[in-house]
Amino acid sequence: MNKLRSKSGLVKLSAILGFIFLGGTALASDGTGNENIIETQKEIKQHISFPNIILPLNRTEKVEVVFTTAENGKVNFVLAKTDNDVLKKQIEKQFAEMTLTKIKSNVAYSIVFNIKKI
């Protein structure tokens, strides 16, 4: 059981590292300032997890997520671009539950997750 749990943790860690590297670029384009980008990254990092997704070992899955927020910060549109239906549903569900108040509303944001099961 510990071995399975540690594999899930590594999948999550790999995905988050990919997000942190590429997410800053995606969010930086809205011009709201570095502190807002960092806060939004932290919120997404805390909220998104990839429990036991079906990926072959040592295979990287690149997923681009496009989302917008309403005036109140609630995510009102999300599209995960991947052929993996399980992963797509998982990411879209988690994003739809988020409220991101530090970024401009009605602006399309794009974040790329690089997920690798190791």
N, C-alpha and C positions, 0 to 999 in steps of 0.2 A: 504494500500500500504506500509506503514512504517513497518507493521508487517512482510510482505513478504520480504521486503528489509533486515530487521534485521535477519530473518532466513537464507537468503543467506549469510549474513556476518558471521553468526555463523558457517555455513558449511565451509566457506573458512577458518575461524580461526581454526577450529578443524583440518582441513586437513593440514594446515601449521604447527601447533604445532606438529602433528605426523611426518611431514617431517623434521622439525628442529631436533627433537629427534633422528630419525633414519638416516637421510640424512648425518649427520656428519660421521657416521660410514662407510657408503657406499663410500663416497668421500675420506675418510682418507687413504684408501688403496693404492692410487696412489703415495703417497710420495712426493707431490709437496709443502707441507707446510700448516700450519694451516691458514695463511692469505688467501691463494688461496681457501681453502675449505669454509671459511667464505664468501668470495666474491662470489663464485659460488652459495652458498646457498641463498645469498641475491638476486642474479640475478633470480634464479628460483622462489623464493618466490614472487618477484615483477611481474613476468611474468605469473605464473600459477594462474588461478582462477577457481572456480567451480560454475558457475551461474546456479541456479535453477535446479540442478540435481535431477533426480527422485530416491529418497531414502525414505523408510519409516522412520518416526520419531524414534529417539533413536536407530537406527540401524547403526552399524559401518561397513564400507566397506573398506577392505584392498586391496590396489592396488600396485603391484610392477611394477616399470617402469625401463626398461633396455634401455640404450641409449649409443651411441658412437658419437664422434665428428670428423670432418675432420681436416686437418692441419690448416685451417683458423678459426677453432672454431665452425663452423656451425654444428648443430646436423644433422648427416647424416643417422642415424638409430634410431628408437624408437619403443618400444613394451610395451604396457600397459597390464599387466596380470590381467584381470577381466572378469567376465561374464556379466557385465553391459555394453551393447554396446554403450549406449549414453555416459557414463563416459569414456569408452575406446577411442572413437573417439575424445572427447573433449580434453583429456590429450595428445593423440598422435598429434593432430593438433597443440596444443600450444607448445609442445616440439619441433616439426619440425620447428617452426618459430624462435627458439632461436639460439643465438650464444654465446658459452661459451668458452672464450679464456684463462681462468685461469687454465684449466685442460689439461692433456695430451690427445693428439689426438689418435685415433685408439685403445682406451682402452674401454672396456665395463664397464659401471657404472650401479649400481643398487640403486634405491631409493624406499623406501616404504612410501606410503601415507596412513594414517589411517583417513578416512573421516567419520564424524558422523554428521548427521543432527539433530540438537537439537532445 
